[in-house]
Amino acid sequence: MYNNYMRKIILLIFFINIHLFAYSILIINSYHKGYQWSDKVIRGLEDVLIQKDYIDFNILYMDSKRISSSEYFESLKNLYKIQLRNRKYDLIIPIDRFAYDFVLENYYELFETEPILAVGIERFSHERVKKYSLQKKVSAILEKRDLFGNVNMIEKNFYNIKKLYIINDKSINGKHTEPLIEDLIKNFNNRIKLQYLKEDDLSSLKNYPFENGSAGLFIRFYKNKNGKLNKNSEIINFIKNSKIPIFVTDSLFVGKGATGGKIVDLYKLGKESGQMALDILNGKDAMVIEYKDFEYFFDYEKLNEFLLSIVNLSEPYTIIHKKKTFFDNYRNLIDFVFTISPLLVFLILGLIHNIYKRKSLEKDLRKRIEFDATMLNAIDSPIFWQDSEGRIVDSNNTFCNLLELSSDYLYGKKLIDLKDNHNIKQIVRMISNYNLNKNNNEFDFIDKDNNKKIYLIKQAKFKEQKIKYEGYVTIFTDITREREIILEKQKNRQFAIQQSKLAEIGEIFSSIAHQWKTPLIEITAIAQELFYTRKSKSQNINEDDSFVKDIMQQVTYMTDTINEFQKFIMPSNKKVDFNIEEAIETMLEIVNHNLKYNNIKISLNIKEGTNLIVHGYKNEVMQSILNIINNARDALLNNYYKDRKIEISLFNEKSDLIIKIIDNAKGINIKNINKIFEPYYTTKEKGHGIGLYMTKVIIEDKMNGKISVENIERGAMFTIRLAQRK
């Protein structure tokens, strides 16, 4: 409890400290967003301030390059009054001269006690600051372009430059720079002649007749005399296409056509301004410093264009667009080679050893390729390879013989392009059908002699990771002989089924004969009685009708009997829902006399609640059960005549109906139990014993069920599993 309380207090103090030490800075940009000079300065400034979580800053854009009238500045002041009315800042940062003058002139209308940091101005007047009573509030970082340093660098290094044009515009900033230019021209009396060039607009500057052997020192040319603002792209176009080398004083046109110069890096100027802002926020007194972190840069392509060479510059400098020599590109490699030169001998020996091993491996590889080719050509199945775009890259002789084409002719071709060939047309169709349905992989092929062959298609994708190579291998397996064998087996099976049916028909006729004996005897007796009664002339018409009725009753019984047998032997045409109990009882009526004659007791047991409805072929199921009963009957004949039993049980197991048929005969020898479903297998005398095979055929082919047999202690148990409709 105490720890939680202390943790809450610490968090509260932490948030209070963040609030107390958070600073807010207002940046006023003299120009519009997108003006590259001020954007670069602000980017450097932001990169310093944004790292401090406790500093928040806001930027206002004055757009003074486009509009600089007194009316505009008055309206801008009124707008800022509204925007800044309820805002309190810890530091005001005006960027360049317009923003700085605006802040000084309107300070007490817009702000209260906030310090000022002027960034990017070229001159600073203490008298002007004093005029507005802001002596202890104004700091500045001055961007004084080193005009003398640039002229001195050009004079000492580029001897073929005889004259230097100093290019400036007629803007307010341009006027602020003019005293520096005039001072330079006045005090520079060395080899190079200087000329101050201040044209009215950029187009005039482009067409200016520059002297041979001259160069330009570009200060600025952002605004024409008519007030039109020149785009940076237009200035870059002038510098890049100028007929004389153009040197610059800041980083704005580095890499954009300028030949070189001693420059102020505007981004670094912004970063130093940011560090100065942090010092002011931390309580440092007002200060005015001059930015002097100048850098030298030169454009290699421009130096070559004007045949200029740097010959006398001791200061560090940067060259851009320089074409690297072989030594420059591979300097590290060359240094490394010289460093490890003692190891080169061992490397050469290793290379020799590797070459020897490679030759040995190539020899082994050739042997392996020859072996693979021999092995593949020995395979009877047609095989060919295709790349990812379907071009044939290899094939065995069997495939070539199948198409009656050579491997050289097939190499590099697509099968689709050779469809005029009858054999290839068949192959293309087979592969297309296979790709549509992978499970349908068996197809017919007609050869030139009009013989039919049956092929199985197998297609596999291969991919080599190292060389990023992939394709397909297609194999055709000839199964014509296998299909012929299957057809032969089917014919034999049909023959076996026919034999079984003939045997069943014999049983049926035996049953019909037995069941017809009694009604025939009855009809004979009635006929005799009718004969004798008529002879005695003692009967009347009613007695005649009685005799006829008795005869018709027996005939009807015989007709029903023959109809039942006819229904039983007729094959089922379609699956139907039927009651398995009724089907079994109907089947038992057919063999009932035979079972009674052989003193065999049969019982039908149905578990309570059993679903007896089965969806399938009714007559085939009855025939299957009849086969099992007949086989059980034959086995029970070896039992004592008072000990012959067959028990049929019906019950459900999950979604299946189970039929168990158990007899108490001697059973099946365990060594034969797995063979009894094989065609023609029997342990009886010749001509008997195919009933169980027939049962399995009917159950599997017609009912989609299963049948199994197992030995019990005495006798055999047959289990039939039939799926019921859900």
N, C-alpha and C positions, 0 to 999 in steps of 0.2 A: 504493500500500500504506500509506504514511504517513498520507495523508488519511483513509482508511477507519478507521485505528486511532484518529486524533484524533476522528473523528465518533462512534465508539463511546464514547470517554471522556466527550465532551460530553453525550451522551444519558444515560449513567450518572449524571453529576453532576446533570442536570436531574431525573431520577426520584428521586434521593436528596433533592434540595431539596424536591420536592413532598411526599415522605413526611415530611421534617422539619418543614415548615411547614403541614401539614394540621391543621385544628382540628375538634373534635367538640363539639357543643352539645346539651344536654338541656333541652327545654322541658316544664315541668310545668303543665298547664292545670287550673285549679281546677274547671272544669266539663266537660260532655260535648261531644263533637263534634256540631255542629249548633246549639249555643248561640250566637246571633248576636253577642252582645257580644264574647265572647272570640274567636270565629271571625274577626271583622273585624280585631281587634288582631293575631292570629297571621298573617293574610294579609299585612298590611303588613310584619310582621317577616320573613316568608318571602321576600317580594319583594326585600328588601335582601340577605338571606343567600344566596339561591339563585343570585345573580349571581356569587358567589365560588366558583370551582371547588374551592378548597382547604378549604371548610367543609362539614362533614357535620352534620346535626341530626336529632334524634329527638324525638317528642312523646308524652307520657303524659297520660291524661285521668283526673282524680280523680272526676268526676261528683258534686261536693259539693252541687249544687243539689237532687239527688234524695235523697242519703244524706249525713248530716253527723254521725253519732253517733261517740262516742269509740271504740267497738268497731270500727266500719268503718275509721277512720283507723289503728287498731292493726293490723288485718288488711292494710290497704293498705301499711303500713310493712313488714310481713313479706314481702309479695309483691314489693315493690320491692327488698328485700334480695337476693332470689333473682335478680331481673331484672338488677340492677346490680352483681352480685358481681364479675364479671370485666370490667367496663366502666370506662374512665377517660375523664372528660369534661374539657374545658378551660373550660367555663362552664355554670352552671345558671341557667335563666331561669324563675322561677315567675310565672304569670299570675294576678293578683288575690290577694286576702287569704288565701283558704283554702290555696292552694299555697305562698304565702310563709310563713305560720305553720307549715305542715307541714315545709317545708325547714329552718326555723330549729330547730324542736324535735327533728328527727331527723337533723341534719346529720352528726354524728360517727358515726352508725350506718350512714348510706348513702354518705357521701362522705369525702374525705380533705382535699384542699387546694384544691378547685375554688372559684373566685370565684362570687358570686351577683349577678344583676341582677333586682330585683323590678320588675314592670311592672303598672301599673294600680291600685296601692294608693292610698288617699286620705291616709293619715297614716303618718308614719315616726317611730319611737322609737329614738333612739340608745341609751337606757338598755337597751332590750330586746335590741338587738344586742350590747351590751357584756355582758349577762347570759349570752349563749351564746358569748362570746369570739370574735366574728366581726367585730370593728370594721373591720379592713382588708380584709375579703372581701366586704362587702355594699354594692352600689350599688342605686339605685332611681330610677325615673322616676314621679313622683306624678301621678295623675289627679285634680286638685282641681277639682270643678265650680264654675264662677263663679256662685254663687247670687246674690250681691250685684249682679253685672253684669247678670244676667237681670232682677232686680226693678227695677233702675234703668232699664233699657231699656224695660220695660213701662210704668213710671210716666211717663216723659218723652214717649212716643209715642202711647199709647192712652188718651186722657182719659176715655173712657166706661167704663174698667175701674176699679172702686172697691175691689174686694177680690180678694186673690190667695190661693188655697189651695195650700200646699206639700204635695205628695203623696209619701209614702214608705211602705215596707213595714216589717214587724217582723223582717226577717232580720238576720243578723249584720252584713252590709254596711250594712243600713239603720241599725243602731245606731252604726256607725262614722261615718255621715254626720250623725247627730243633733246632735252638738256644733256643727257648722257651721250647721245650721238654727236651733238655739237662739240662737247668737251673732247670726245675721242678724235674727231677730225682736226680740231684745233691743236691738240698736243701730239699727234702722230705724224712724224716727219721721216719715216723710214722708206724702204724700197717701194712698197705698194702704194698706189694712189687710191684715195678714198673718195667716193661720191655718194652723197645722200640722195636717195631716190624715193620720192613720195608722189606716186601717180594718183589720178582721180579715181580710177576704177581698175578692176582686175584685168579686163580685156585690153586696156591700154598697156598694162604691165606685160602682158603676153606678147604684144607686138613691139615692145621697146627694142631699139637697135643696139643691143649689147655689143661692146667692142670685142675683138678677138683677144684671147689671152686674159679675159676677165672672169670674175666669179661674183656670186651674190651672197650677202649675209642677210638672211630673212629674219626680221624681227616679228612682224605681223602684217597681215593684210586682210582683216576680217570684214571691213566695212568700206563701201565705196562712198564717194562724195555725196551722192544723192540719198544716202542713208540705207541703201540695199545691203543686206547681210550676205556675204559670200559663204557658201556652204564649204565644209571641210573637203568634200569630194572635189570641188572646183579648185581649191587651193592645192590639194594633192596633185591634181592633174597638171597645174601650172609648174609645180616643183619637179614632177616626174618627167615632163616633156620639155623642160627648159633646155636651151641650147648651150647654157653655161652651167658649171657646177654650182649648186645652191647649198650653202651651209646654214645651220639653224642653231638657235640658242636654248631650245627646250626639247623635251622628249616627245612632243606631240606628233612630229613627222618623221620619227626614227623608223626606218624600214619602209617608208612610203615615198621614196624618191630623193630624199635629202642625201647629199654626198657625205656629210659628217658635221662635226662641230663640238665645241665645249658646251655642254648642255646642263640644264636644270632638269632632273628627273621629277616630273610633276607628282607621280605616285609617292616618291620618297619625301617630297615636300609636304604632302598631305600627312604622311606618317609622322614626320617630325612635328607638324602642327598638332597632331593628336597627342603626342607625348607632352608637348608644351601645355595643352589644355588640361591634362591630368595634373601637371605641376600647379597650375592656377587653382584648380579645384581643391588641391591639398594645401592651399594657403600661401603659395609663393607670391611675392610682390610683383607688380606690373613690370614688364621688361620688353625691350625692343631688340631683336636679334636679326642678323642678316644671314640668309641661307647661303652657305658656301660649299656645299657638298657637290661640287661639279664633277662631271664625268665626260670622258672623251669617247666618241664613237665614230666609226667610218663604215660606209657601205662599199664592199669589195667590188660589186658590179659597177657602181658609179665611178669609182676610182679608175677601173679599167676603161670605162667608156670615155673618160676625159684624159686618160694617160697620166694619172697622178700617182705619185709614190710617196709614202711617209718615210722621210729620211732623217728627221732630227727631232723626234718627240721622245723625251725621256720618261714622261708620265705614263702610267698604265692606261691602256685603251682597249676598246672592244671593236672587233670587226664582224659585221653581219654579212650574210649572203656569200660568204667565202666558200669557194669550191675546194673541197678537201682533196688533198693529194693522196696517193697510195700510202705514203708514210703517215699522214694524218689519220686515215681510215683504219690502218692496222698498226698504229703506234704501240698499243698494248701488246699485240701479238709479237711484234718485232722485239720489243723489250723482253718479253717472256722467252722468246726463242734464244736470245743472247744469254739470258739468265740460265737457261737450262741446257745450253749447248753441250756441257759434258755428258748429258744424258742422251744426246742425239744418236750416238753410236749404238747405244742399247736399243733405242727406238728403231733404228734401221735394221738391226738384227731381228728385232721382234716382227717388223714388217716382212722381212724375208721369210721368217718362220710361218707367219700368217699366210703369205702367198703360197708357200709349199702346202700348208694344210688346206687352203682353198682349192688348189689344184686337185688334191686327193679327194676332197669332198665333191668336186665337180665330176670326177671320174666315177665315184660311188653313185652320185645322183644320176649320171647317164645310164649306169647299169640298172638302177632302180626304175628309171623311166622305161627302159627297154623291157624290163621284167613286167612292169604294170601293163605296157602295151600288149605283150604276149599273152598275159593272163586275161586281159579284157577281150582280146580277139578270140580267145579260146571259149569264152562264154557264149552260149547259144542265144541268150536274150539280147535283142537290139538295145544299145545304149548310146546316148549322145549328150553333149554338154552345150549349154547356151550361156552367153554372158547376160548381164542385167538388161541389155537392150534387145535380146532375142537373137543375136548372131551366133551361129554354130562355131564353136572353138575346137571341138574334137568329137570323134565318134569311133565305135569299133566296127570291125568288118561285117558283123551280122547286120548292123543297121544299114550300112552301105549296100549290102546285098538285098536287103528288104526293099530299099528305094531304087535299086539298080542304078546307083550313081557312085562316083568315086569320092573319097574323102577330100581330095584336093579341090574338087568341084564344089563340095558343100561348105568348105572352110570359109568363114567370114560372111556367109549369106544367111538371110532370115528365111525360115520355112514359108512364111506368108508370101514372100516374093517368088516362090517356086510353085505356086498352086496350080500351074498348068500341068504339072506332072500328076498323073492319076494317083499314084501311091502317096505322094506328099499331101495331096488334097485330103486323102483319108486320114493321114496322120494329124494334120491340122484340125480336122473336125473332131477327132478323138480327143486331142488335148484340150480343145475349146470346151467340149462337153464335160471333160473331167474338171476343168477349172470352175465351171458353173456349179458342179456338185461333186465334191471330193469322194463321197460315198459311192458314186456311180463310176467305178473304175474298170469296168469290163466292157470291151468293145469288139465288134466284128471287123475283120480285115479280109478283103477279097484280093487274092494275088493275080498275077497275069494269066494263070491257067484257069481262072474262075473258081479256084478252090477257096473255101471259107476257113479262115483261121480265127481263133478267139484269143485276145490278148488282155492281160491285166496291166494297167498303167500305174507306175509309182513315180512321183516327182518329188525331189528334195532340193532344198535351197542350200547353197554353200557360200561361205564368206571367209575371205582371208583378211585378218585384222591388220597385218603389217603393211600390206600394199593396197589396202582398201579396195579389194576386188571381190565381186560377188556374181552369182549366176545360178543356174538350175541344172540338175542332172535328171534326165528322164530315162526310165527303164521300162521296156515292154517285155512281159513274161508270157510266153506261149503256153496257154492252158487248154489247147484244143483237145489233146489226148485225155486230160483229166475230165473235161466236160463229157467226152464220149463215154468214159468209164461211168460217170455219174448217171448218164442216160441209160446205160446198160443195167446199172443197179436198179434204177427206177422201173425199168421193164421187168426185171426179176422180182422186184417187190410187188408190182402189179400182178405178176404171175402167182406169187405166193398168196396175195390177197384173194385172187380168183380161186385158187385151190381151197383156201380157207372157207370162202363163201360156198363153194360146191359142197364142202364137208358139212357146213351149217345147213345148207338146203337139204342134204340127206337126212340130217337130224330132224329138220322141220317136217319133211315128208313122212318120216317115221312117226313123229308126233301126230301129224294129221291122220295117218292111217289108224293109229291107236285110238284117237278121239272119235273117229268116224265109225269104229267097230260097233260101239254101243247103239248110236242112233240107227245104223243100218240094220242091226238085229231087231231093234224095236219096230222099224218100218216093215221088215219081213214078217214079224209076228202079227202086226196089225193087218197086213195084207192077207195072211193066211186065215186069220179070224174072220175078216170080211168075206173071204171066199166061202168058208164053211157056213157062215150064217146066211148068206144069200142062197146057198145050196139048199139049206133047210127051209128057206123062204119064211123065216120067222121074224126077220128084223123089219123095222119101219124106217121112214125117212130120217127121223131124228138120230137113230143109231148110225145111219150112213154119214150124217154130218159129223158125228162124234169121231168116227174113224178118220174122216178127211182132216178134221182139226188136229187129231193126234199126229197124223203123218206130216202135216205142214209145220207143226211145232218142231219135230225132229229135223225137217229140212232147214228150217230157220236156224236152228242150232248149228247145223253143219255149215250153212252159209256164213254165219258170224265167225265160226272157227277159221274158215279159209280166208276171210277178210282180215282177221287179226294177224294171221301168218303172212299175208301179202303185205300189210303195212310194215311188219317187222323187217322183212327182207328188202324192202325198198330203201335206197340210200336217201339221206336227208339232203335237200337242196340248199337250205339256209339255216342259220342259227335261229333258234326260238327259245323262249322261256318255257321250261317244263318242270313238272314236279318229279323229282328223282324217285320218290317212294312209289308213285304210280307207275313209272317206267320199269322199276325193278319188279313190281308185282305182275305187270303185264308179261315181262320176260319169264318170270317163274311159272306162269300159267302154261307157257309153251313147253317147258321141260318138266312140268309137275309130274306127268305120268311116268316119265323115265326115272325121276328121282324116287317116286313111290315104288316103282317096279324093282329098283335096286335097294330098297329099304334105307334110303338116305333121308335123314331128318334135316330140314333147313329152317332157320329162324331169322326173322328180320327185326332188329332192335333199333329204335330211334330215340336218341337222347331228347329229353323234354326241352322245348323251346328252340329246336334246330330249324334253321331256315333251309327248306328243302327245294327252293326254286333255283334252277341252274340255267344259264344261258349258253346254249351250244347245239350240237347235232344229236337229237334224241336217239334215233335208231342206232347210230354208231356207238353211243354209250351203252345201250342195251346189248349190242353185239359184243362189246368189250367185256362186259360183266358175264355174258353167256359163255364166252371163251374160257374165262377163269373158272366158272362153275363146272363146265365140261371137263377141264383139266383136273379139277378137284374130284369130280365124280370118278374119272378113270383111276386116280390114285386111291380113292376110298374103296374101290372094288377089292383091293388086297386086304382090307380090314375084315374083322368078324362082322357078319351081316347085322348084328344088333348094336354095333359100335361104329356107326357111320354118321358124322355130323358136319354140317356147314353152317357157320354163323355170320350174318351180315349186319354190320353196325354203321349207323349214320350219325355224324355230329359235326359241328362247326369248329373251325380253328382260325381265328382272326377273320379274314375275308374269304376263306376257302371252305369248301365242303369236303369232308374226309369220308371215304367209303372204305371200311375194313372188312375183308373177307377172310375168314379163318376156317381151316379144315383140321381134322384130327387124323389125317393120313400119316404116312411115314415121313413126309417132308422131302426136302430137296438136299442132295449132298452139297456140303459147304463148298467143295471145290468146283461145283457146277453152277453155283447160284449167280455168278457174274456173267455166265454165258447164255442164260436161258432166253435173253432178248435178241440174240444174234440170229440172222436168217438161217433157216434150215437146221438149226441145232436141235437135237432131241435125244432123250435117253430111252424113248419108247421104241417100239418096232417101227420099221420103215413105213412112212405114210402117216405118222402121227406126230404130234408135238409142236406144230407150228402155231398153235392157238395163242400162246403167250407172246410170241413175236407180233402176231396180228394185233393183239391187244395194245402193245406199245405203239405200233404204227398208228392205230386209230386215235389213241389218246394224244400223242404228240402232234400228229399231222392235222387232226380235225378239232380237237378240244383244247389244244394249247395247255394241257394239264400234265401231270406227272404220275407215273406208276412205279412202285417199287415192291420188292418181295424180300422176305427174310424168314429164316428158320425159327420156329418156336420149339418148345421142348418136344412136342410131337405134332407133326403136321407142318403147314406153311401158312404165312399170313401175307396177304396182298393188300397194299395200301394204294388207293387212287385219290389223288388230290385234284379237285376241280375248282377253278376260280369262279366265284359268283359275281353277278353284276352288282356294281356299287349303287 
